[in-house]
Amino acid sequence: MQIGNTELYQIRNGKINPYQDRASIFVKLESQNPTKSIKDRMVYHIVSQARETSSDETTFVSASSGNTGTSLAYFCKQFNFDCIIVTNTKCSEEKINACKEHGAKVIVADSNASPDSDEHYQNMAINLAASNKNYIDLNQYGNKQNPESYFQTLGPEIWEQTEGNLTHFVTGGSTCGTIMGVGKYLKGKTSNLEIILADPFGSSISDFVVGREVISNLGSYVIEGVGKDSIPKLLDRELVNSVITIKDQEAIDMCHKLRSYEGLNLGGSSGLNIMAAVKLASKLPKDSKSKIVTIGCDSGDKYQSKIYNENWLKSNDFSSI
């Protein structure tokens, strides 16, 4: 079981990155982890430490848009723990089924629930974890071990694979563990690096980062595992240099282009990240020789019923390329 040491893949097709005279774009392929997502790094880091002081009666609980849930279910099965995942109706069928296949109990909340209501999936998980002394809340949205896991693993890998020669790091945030952990590590290595948050239209995170009034628009975007209807506790906006917002259709189009022209089978948050990297490249000076690194968060296998499904695209008024 290998976690991390994933490939750093360079986008070479001009139909993906037509600005190669300005910037090279590299994608960390986190779909190469055991459950095909970046969340394996964080979940393994937290669970492997917690099990040192946990009893056989321990049950881990986590709110998740699906990938953390799948990772937690997988590692709980490895370590003989029970597991309860609380997600919402936005989560793909594939990710819900993966959680169940690894032995987790899955509770599906209404994705339209208000962030401050008990029916919101994050609050449901918090309340559930507090209801039993044998329950441990993974608490990916507030657990400092989340960014710590990426500071210790993903940041150093990117630095080593680029030989320290990168100018921009671009990624989305939901818990914001990745952008905080990697960003802190890389900025500790060089002050010349820019950290860019990629965020879907409708997310509250980008408004907070740029200092606008935060208004929750839950349900206004469909891309999973990125963006938020509330401000993540782990987010330090001072670490972020700028924000690029991406529309659902742009992220979906990028996923299909990546599959067609690069042979990469990635999920919607990866499409959003790479689209943001391309938009960034378009704004850079010609011959700037910039090097942009972004994240391929998970596998497109998790979204065959959604962004790679013609019927789903049509029913949600999206076009396909």
C-alpha positions in Angstrom: 0.0 0.0 0.0 1.8 3.1 -1.2 0.4 6.5 -0.2 1.9 9.5 -2.0 5.0 9.7 -4.3 2.5 10.3 -7.1 3.4 11.4 -10.6 3.9 15.0 -11.5 2.5 15.1 -15.0 3.2 17.9 -17.5 0.3 19.1 -19.8 1.7 19.2 -23.3 -1.3 19.4 -25.6 -1.9 22.9 -26.9 -5.7 22.3 -26.8 -5.4 22.1 -23.0 -2.7 24.7 -22.5 -2.4 27.1 -25.4 -0.1 29.4 -23.4 2.9 27.2 -23.3 5.0 30.2 -24.4 4.2 31.7 -21.1 3.9 28.8 -18.6 4.3 25.1 -18.2 1.4 23.4 -16.3 2.1 20.3 -14.1 -0.5 18.2 -12.4 0.1 16.0 -9.3 -1.9 12.9 -10.1 -3.4 12.0 -6.7 -5.7 9.4 -8.3 -2.6 7.1 -8.0 -3.3 6.8 -4.2 -5.0 3.6 -2.9 -8.6 4.9 -3.0 -7.8 7.1 -6.0 -7.8 10.4 -4.2 -5.7 13.0 -2.4 -7.6 12.4 0.8 -5.7 9.1 1.5 -2.7 11.3 2.7 -4.7 13.1 5.3 -6.9 10.2 6.5 -4.0 7.8 6.9 -2.1 10.5 8.8 -4.9 11.1 11.3 -6.2 7.5 11.7 -2.7 5.9 12.0 -1.9 8.3 14.9 -5.4 7.9 16.5 -5.3 4.1 16.5 -2.3 4.2 18.9 -4.7 5.3 21.7 -8.0 3.9 20.4 -9.8 0.8 21.6 -11.3 -1.9 19.5 -14.7 -0.4 20.2 -13.8 2.9 18.4 -16.0 4.1 15.6 -14.7 6.9 13.4 -17.2 9.5 12.1 -16.7 11.9 9.3 -18.6 14.5 7.3 -17.5 14.1 3.7 -18.3 15.0 0.1 -17.2 11.4 -0.6 -13.4 11.1 -1.0 -12.5 11.5 2.6 -15.4 9.1 3.4 -14.0 6.5 1.0 -10.5 6.9 2.4 -11.7 6.6 6.0 -13.8 3.6 5.2 -10.8 2.0 3.5 -8.3 2.6 6.4 -10.8 1.7 9.1 -11.3 -1.6 7.4 -7.5 -2.1 7.3 -7.2 -1.2 11.0 -10.5 -3.1 12.1 -12.4 0.0 13.2 -16.1 0.8 12.5 -16.9 3.8 10.4 -19.8 6.2 9.8 -19.8 8.6 6.9 -22.2 11.6 6.7 -22.5 13.0 3.2 -25.2 14.8 1.3 -27.2 14.4 -1.9 -24.6 16.2 -3.9 -22.2 13.2 -3.5 -21.9 10.9 -6.5 -23.4 7.4 -6.4 -19.9 5.9 -7.0 -18.4 7.5 -3.9 -21.4 6.5 -1.7 -21.1 2.9 -3.0 -17.3 2.9 -2.4 -17.8 3.9 1.3 -20.3 1.1 1.7 -18.1 -1.4 -0.1 -15.4 -0.8 2.4 -17.8 -1.4 5.3 -18.9 2.1 6.3 -22.4 3.1 7.3 -23.4 6.0 5.2 -25.9 8.7 6.1 -27.0 11.0 3.3 -28.2 14.5 4.3 -30.0 17.1 2.2 -27.5 19.2 0.3 -29.9 22.2 0.5 -29.7 22.3 4.3 -28.6 25.6 5.8 -24.9 25.6 7.1 -26.2 26.5 10.6 -28.9 23.9 10.8 -28.7 20.5 12.5 -29.7 18.9 9.1 -26.5 20.1 7.5 -24.2 17.2 6.9 -21.2 18.7 8.8 -23.4 19.4 11.8 -25.0 16.0 11.7 -21.5 14.4 11.9 -20.5 16.6 14.8 -23.6 15.8 16.8 -23.3 12.1 16.0 -19.7 12.0 17.1 -20.7 13.7 20.4 -23.4 11.2 21.1 -21.2 8.3 22.0 -18.0 8.1 24.0 -16.5 5.5 21.6 -17.0 7.8 18.5 -14.1 9.8 17.1 -14.8 12.7 14.8 -12.2 12.8 12.1 -13.1 16.5 11.9 -11.4 17.2 8.6 -12.7 20.7 8.6 -11.1 21.7 11.8 -8.4 19.2 12.5 -4.9 20.7 12.3 -3.5 17.3 11.4 -5.2 17.8 8.0 -2.9 20.6 6.7 0.0 19.0 8.6 -0.3 15.8 6.5 0.1 17.8 3.3 2.9 19.9 4.8 4.8 16.7 5.6 4.2 14.8 2.4 2.7 16.6 -0.6 4.6 19.9 -0.2 8.0 18.2 -0.1 7.1 15.9 -3.1 6.2 18.9 -5.2 9.4 20.8 -4.2 11.6 17.8 -5.0 9.9 16.9 -8.3 10.2 20.5 -9.5 13.7 20.8 -8.1 12.4 24.0 -6.4 11.7 25.5 -9.8 8.0 26.5 -9.6 6.4 29.9 -9.6 2.8 29.2 -8.8 0.8 26.7 -6.9 -2.9 26.5 -7.8 -5.6 24.4 -6.0 -9.1 24.5 -4.8 -10.2 24.3 -1.2 -13.0 22.7 0.7 -11.4 21.9 4.1 -8.5 24.0 2.7 -6.1 21.5 4.2 -4.2 21.0 0.9 -3.7 24.7 0.0 -2.7 25.5 3.6 -0.3 22.6 4.1 1.3 22.7 0.7 1.3 26.5 0.6 2.9 26.9 4.0 5.6 24.4 3.0 6.4 25.9 -0.4 6.4 29.5 0.9 8.8 28.3 3.6 11.2 27.3 0.8 10.8 30.4 -1.4 9.2 33.8 -1.0 8.8 34.2 -4.8 6.0 31.6 -5.0 2.4 32.6 -5.5 -0.4 30.6 -4.0 -3.7 30.8 -6.0 -7.0 29.5 -4.8 -9.3 27.9 -7.4 -12.9 28.2 -6.4 -16.2 27.5 -8.0 -18.8 30.2 -8.6 -21.2 30.1 -5.7 -18.6 29.1 -3.1 -18.2 31.3 0.0 -14.4 30.8 0.2 -13.3 33.1 -2.6 -15.4 36.0 -1.2 -13.8 35.6 2.2 -10.3 35.5 0.8 -10.7 38.8 -1.2 -12.5 40.5 1.7 -16.0 40.7 0.3 -19.2 40.0 2.3 -19.7 36.3 2.6 -23.0 35.0 1.4 -23.9 31.3 1.3 -25.0 30.0 -2.1 -25.2 26.4 -1.3 -26.4 24.3 -4.2 -25.4 26.9 -6.9 -22.6 24.7 -8.2 -22.3 21.0 -8.8 -18.6 20.3 -8.8 -17.9 18.0 -5.7 -15.2 18.2 -3.1 -14.3 21.9 -3.7 -15.7 25.2 -2.5 -17.9 25.6 0.6 -21.0 27.2 1.9 -19.2 28.4 5.0 -15.6 29.5 5.8 -13.3 26.6 6.7 -11.7 26.9 10.1 -8.3 25.8 8.7 -8.1 28.7 6.1 -5.6 31.5 6.6 -6.3 33.9 3.8 -3.1 35.7 4.4 -1.3 32.7 2.8 -3.3 33.1 -0.5 -2.1 35.6 -3.1 -5.1 35.6 -5.3 -8.3 33.8 -6.4 -9.5 32.4 -9.7 -13.2 31.5 -9.9 -14.4 28.8 -12.3 -17.8 27.9 -13.7 -19.2 24.4 -13.5 -19.3 24.2 -17.3 -15.6 25.2 -17.6 -14.6 22.5 -15.1 -16.6 19.9 -16.8 -15.3 20.8 -20.3 -11.8 20.6 -19.0 -12.4 17.1 -17.6 -13.5 15.9 -21.1 -10.6 17.7 -22.8 -8.1 16.0 -20.5 -9.6 12.6 -21.2 -9.6 13.3 -25.0 -6.3 15.0 -25.5 -4.1 13.9 -22.6 -5.6 10.5 -21.7 -6.2 11.7 -18.1 -9.3 10.4 -16.3 -9.9 12.9 -13.6 -12.8 14.3 -11.4 -14.5 17.6 -11.5 -12.3 19.3 -8.9 -9.3 18.4 -11.0 -10.9 20.0 -14.0 -11.6 23.1 -12.0 -7.9 23.2 -10.8 -6.5 22.8 -14.2 -8.9 25.3 -15.8 -7.7 27.8 -13.1 -4.1 27.0 -14.0 -4.8 27.7 -17.7 -6.6 31.0 -16.9 -3.6 31.9 -14.8 -1.2 31.1 -17.6 -3.2 33.3 -20.0 -2.6 36.3 -17.8 1.2 35.9 -17.5 3.7 37.7 -19.7 4.9 36.0 -22.8 8.2 34.2 -22.4 7.9 34.4 -18.6 8.9 30.8 -18.3 6.6 30.3 -15.4 6.0 26.9 -13.9 2.5 26.2 -12.5 1.8 23.2 -10.3 -1.8 22.1 -9.6 -3.6 19.0 -8.2 -5.4 16.2 -10.0 -7.4 15.4 -6.8 -9.1 12.2 -7.8 -10.2 9.8 -10.5 -12.9 10.3 -13.1 -14.1 6.8 -12.2 -15.9 8.4 -9.3 -18.1 10.5 -11.6 -19.2 8.1 -14.4 -22.8 8.7 -13.3 -22.4 12.5 -13.4 -19.9 14.6 -15.3 -19.2 11.7 -17.7 -22.8 10.8 -18.2 -24.7 12.3 -21.1 -28.1 12.0 -19.5 -26.9 13.7 -16.3 -25.3 16.5 -18.3 -28.4 17.2 -20.2 -30.7 17.0 -17.2 -28.6 19.6 -15.5 -28.4 21.8 -18.5 -24.7 21.2 -19.2 -23.3 20.7 -22.7 -20.6 18.1 -23.5 -17.7 18.6 -25.9 
